[in-house]
Structure formats: structure tokens, C-alpha cells
């Protein structure tokens, strides 16, 4: 494993679900934003209005989540058609790229549908999200995604958190070489980002630094019992400071 040295700093991608959170994340040092709706559901496709509003004012690249619903990653024909349309709309609105993931009922990469998706967004960044962690043979899946033209894989190495999955992420990063980017994500915080980068050799990290908002009284009156997640500014600032102390060796 190559050691980290004083050359360049790691890139930080942050999840956000509102224009205000996107702007604040950029102010606090996010290099790239993954724009979602309903982070409490693991993130689903944001509205076109939200995408357009964010693109107009957010100064860093925006990757738009394309996930039509919560739950598994096996989609009906109509759901997949919706995904293709949402991706097209997001890119037409000015997004830098999209994040998606489509699996078969057997828990493998849906090569046919992913190929269609890749062709549809060939002029933008294409990210395969953590559906990748649900695949049994991730080495084979990585090779398939390289062939499909995917630019980046978001993964926790098949574990709940990236810190738990560092060994698998390191193996994937070695296999990837320079053919595809490996983006560690899942529970990335200031306390663990250094060992994650050092042990995997990756040059970027993804974090959903969020906190639950306290429901306002009107929410209670209309019977809302859901939890809404918003950017945790304190946690993000701590994470950015820790990343500033980590410089990457050339070639990492």
C-alpha cells in the first residue's frame, strides 16, 4: 500500500437534499455534491425544480441521484424508463453527472439496462452507487462496470460502513487501477477518514454528514411522524479539517 505524503489533498463529496444545504456544504469545503431527495430513505431522485435551482447557484459539481424509490435495486420496465427520463432531465438542467444502480433479481449487475443507461448519459459523469455493495461478486461487478463505461463506484466494501470495509475497498481500488474511480462511502467521519484513505489508497471520500431535525409543532399537528435529515455543519467542518491534514502521494 502506498503511503500518504505531502502532495495533494483528498477530494470530498457530500450528500445534500436542499439548495441551502448544498450551498453550506460548498462553503464548508465540499468539492462535489451528491444531490438527493429523502436522505432518510437512503436518497431518491430529487425534483427537477430542486436540480435546476441547485445548478443555478451551487459553485461545485452536482451529481444527481437517480433512484425512483426506496428499497431494492431491481426495477420494473416503467421504473427504469422513469430513471432514463430523470437522468436526461437532470443533465439538461446542467448537472455534472448522475448516480444510479440497477441489479438483476439474482443480485448481479443488470448489464443490459446499465448499458442502456450508460449510452444515455455518455457525455456526463456516471456513478454506480451503493447498490454495488449488494452484489455478491464485487470483483466481477467492477470489471463489468469498467466495460460499461462507468466513471466511479461508490462503495463501503459490502459492509455497513467504509471503515469496516477497508480491506475490500483496498482490493477493489487495486483492481480498478486508473480504469475507474473507487469512492469510499458509508459512515465516513473525521474520526475515521484518515485510516480509510490510508488503508484503501483512495484519493476521495463520500460522506452523508447529516443530523435529524427536530419536528416543528405544525408537523405534529398534521400527524407527521417522519424524521427529516439535514446537513450536520459541525460534523462536516470537522471532516474537512481532518482531510486538510491528509495529503496524497502522487499516483494514489
C-alpha positions, 0 to 999 in steps of 0.5 A: 500500500502506498503511503500518504505524503505531502502532495495533494489533498483528498477530494470530498463529496457530500450528500445534500437534499436542499439548495441551502444545504448544498450551498453550506456544504460548498462553503464548508469545503465540499468539492462535489455534491451528491444531490438527493431527495429523502436522505432518510430513505437512503436518497431518491431522485430529487425534483427537477425544480430542486436540480435546476435551482441547485445548478443555478447557484451551487459553485461545485459539481452536482451529481444527481441521484437517480433512484425512483424509490426506496428499497431494492435495486431491481426495477420494473420496465416503467421504473427504469424508463422513469430513471432514463427520463430523470437522468436526461432531465437532470443533465439538461438542467446542467448537472455534472453527472448522475448516480444510479444502480440497477441489479438483476433479481439474482443480485448481479449487475443488470448489464443490459439496462446499465448499458442502456443507461450508460449510452444515455448519459455518455457525455456526463459523469456516471456513478454506480452507487451503493447498490454495488455493495449488494452484489455478491461478486464485487470483483466481477461487478467492477470489471463489468462496470469498467466495460460499461463505461462507468466513471466511479463506484461508490462503495463501503466494501459490502459492509455497513460502513467504509471503515469496516470495509477497508480491506475490500475497498483496498482490493477493489481500488487495486483492481480498478487501477486508473480504469475507474474511480473507487469512492469510499462511502458509508459512515465516513467521519473525521474520526475515521477518514484518515485510516480509510484513505490510508488503508484503501489508497483512495484519493476521495471520500463520500460522506452523508454528514447529516443530523435529524431535525427536530419536528416543528409543532405544525408537523405534529399537528398534521400527524407527521411522524417522519424524521427529516435529515439535514446537513450536520455543519459541525460534523462536516467542518470537522471532516474537512479539517481532518482531510486538510491534514491528509495529503496524497502521494502522487499516483494514489 
